[in-house]
């Protein structure tokens, strides 16, 4: 089995929702704010014979909220993608959504304001849900398109002299995902660990680093002998919050 045949399986792992334990710290939007998000993801690993050259992707997201409207906050989220053009990185607007974030945790009135491809409303809601789930980490909202994973907080410590910042370490268990992947073309076991910083004033995880290690045993087949493949995903998400101008 070639290494690249495993990547479609790993893609299932890239967006999961979280069922949280310990003291509930959940991200939610505040009115009249601007959120500038940078997502950096690096894929690397070992294909059973040699190390795989790391591949890094950076995504930028801009989220703006308006004044509260009843029990909800109007939100606009713009997702940018980067591609190569003439040897240079060019940033394009990939999706732009508008929606209402309600106090009861529901998301309603999802609209696609722009997209590089035409999106069915149901597909748009799932794309938005997966993207917000990755950014917010432990969202106060019920988001579509997320697979559940159980997050265990292993430490939770307010900073001395700045107790509005809370430093977390965590592990993640995705038994349901792993169970499905055991019946895929190669058995996979995934371990997830991470650190995060929650700001109580902003009600947001401002900085999160996540390490995902997937180990796959590949039986002998027409492509070669049995081997053990290791796939790493290193994810860093940073968010800056400011009053909306």
N, C-alpha and C positions, 0 to 999 in steps of 0.2 A: 504493500500500500504506500503510495506516495504521500509525502507530508501535506501537500496542498489538498488532498482529498479529505483531510480532517478538518480544514477550516470551515466548511459549511456547517459542520456539527457544532464547532465552537461558537459560531455566530448566534446560536440559540441562547448563549450564556450572557450576552452583552447587556441585556436590559431586564432587570428583575425588580419587583416591588419588595418591600420589606415589612415583615411582621415584627414589631419591636418589643423588647422586654426592658425591665428596669424603669427608672423614672422616664416618663414620656417627654422627650424633646422632639418636637415636630416642626418642620419648616412650613411656614405659610406666608402668603403675600400681605404686605401692608399697603395702605392707600398712598397714592401720590409718591411713588418711589421709582427709581431707575436701578435695575440690576444688570451689571455687566459681568458676563460669565465667560470663563475660558476653560475649555475641556481639552486636556492633553492625554492621549492614549498611545502607549507603546506596546507593540506585539513583538515577542521574541520567543526563543525556545530551542529545543534540540530535536532533530528529526529522526533520531535513532542512530545516526551516523556522524553528524556534525552539528555545530551550532547554526541556528538560522539567523540571518542578518536582521537586526531589529528594524521595524518599520514604525514611524511615529506619525500620528495624525493630530492636528490641532483644529478644534472647532470653536467658533465664537458665537455667543448668543446674547441678544439684548432683550430685556424684558422691562416693560413699563406699565405702571398701574395708574389708574385715574382715581378721583375722589370716590368714596364709598357711595353706592347706589342701593339703598335699602339694606338687605342682609348680604350683599355681595359687593365684590370689588371688580371693576372692569380691568381686564389684562390684555396686553398685546405682547406677543413673543415672536421675535425674528431670529431665525436660525441661518447662519452663514456657512458655506462650504468653501474649501480652498482647492484649486486644481492647478495643474501645470499648464502654462501657455507661453510658448516661445522661451522655455527655460526658466520662466519666472512664476512665482506663486501668485495666482489671481483669486481674489475673494468674490464669491457670488452669493446673492441672497437665495437660499434654498427654499425655505418656507416662511410664511408669515401668517400667524394665527391671531384671532381675537376670541376671547371667551370671558365668561363670568365665573369668578371663584367665590363660592358661597361659604358663609360661616358654618354651615352644617357639613361641610366637606365635599359637597357636590360641585361638579364642573358642568356648566350649561352653556348653551348658545355658542357652540364652537363654530367659528367661521374661518374659512381659508381665504385670507386677503390676497395672497400671491403664492405661487409655487412654480418650480421648474417643470412640473408635470401635473396634469389634471388629477385631482384627488377626489375619490368618492367620500362623502361626509363621514361614513363609518371608518374608512381608512384614515382620514385626517384625524379623527378623534383618537385612534390608536397610536398614530405617530406622535401626536402631541403628548399623550399619556406616557409613552415610553421615554420621550425626551425629558419631560418634567420629572419623571420618576428618578432618572439618573441625576438630574441637577439637584433636586430637593432632598434626595436620599431617604429621609423618613418624612414623607409628606403628610400634611393634615387632610389631604384630599383623596377621594376615591378616583383613581386614574385608570382609564381603559388601557388594555394592551400590555399590562404588566404580569409577569409570572411571580408567584409568591416565593419568598425566601425568608428564613427565620434569622433575624439579627440578634446576637447576644452581645450586650455591652459588657466588656471585660474590665473597663475602668472608666470612671466619670468624675473628673476633678475640676472644680472651679479654680481659676487662677488666683493666686494670692495678690491682693491689691487691685484686681480687675475681675471681680466675680461675675460680671456679665459675660465673660468668656469661659466656656466649659470645654475642657479637653477630653476627648473620648478615644478609647481603643475598642475595637469590636471584631467579632468573627461572624461569618455568615454560613448558614447551612442551607443547602438547596436539595434536600432529599428527593423532592418530586421531580426536579429537573434531572438529577443524576439517575433516577430510576428510569426515566424515559430514554436517556442516552445509553443506558446499558443494553437496550434492545436495538440501538442504531448500529451502523456498520463497524463501530469499534467501541469497546467499553471504556467509559471515561469516569474518572474521579476528580472532583474539583475541590480545592481548598481556597477559602477567601479570608483575608485579614485586612484590617485597615485602621486608619486614624482619622479623626475629624475634629473640627473646632466649631462649636455652636455659639452664636452670639444672641443672648436673650433680648437685647434691645432691637435687633433686626429680625428676630424670630427666624433665623436662617443658619444653615451650616455654611460658613464662609470659606472653609478650606477642608478638603477631604482628599486623602490618598488611599487608594485601594489596590491591593495586590491579589491577583487571581492566578493560581497555579493549577493547570489541568494535566493530569497524567493519563496517558492512553496506552494500553497494551495492544499491539497489533499482531495478530497471529500470522504465521507463514501463509503466503498466498502466491499468486502468479507473479507478483512484483518483487518477491524476495523473502528473506528469512524473517522470523518473528523479531520484533523490536519494541522498545519502550520509548514512547514519544512524550516530550514535556513541552507544554505550551504555556507561556506567561503573558499576562496582560497587566500592565501597570497603568493605572488611571489616576489623574490628578485633576481636581475641579476646584477652581477658585472663583469667588464671587465678591464683587464690590457693590455696596449698596449706598445710594445717595438720594437726597430729595430730588424729585423730578422737576426739571426746569421748565 
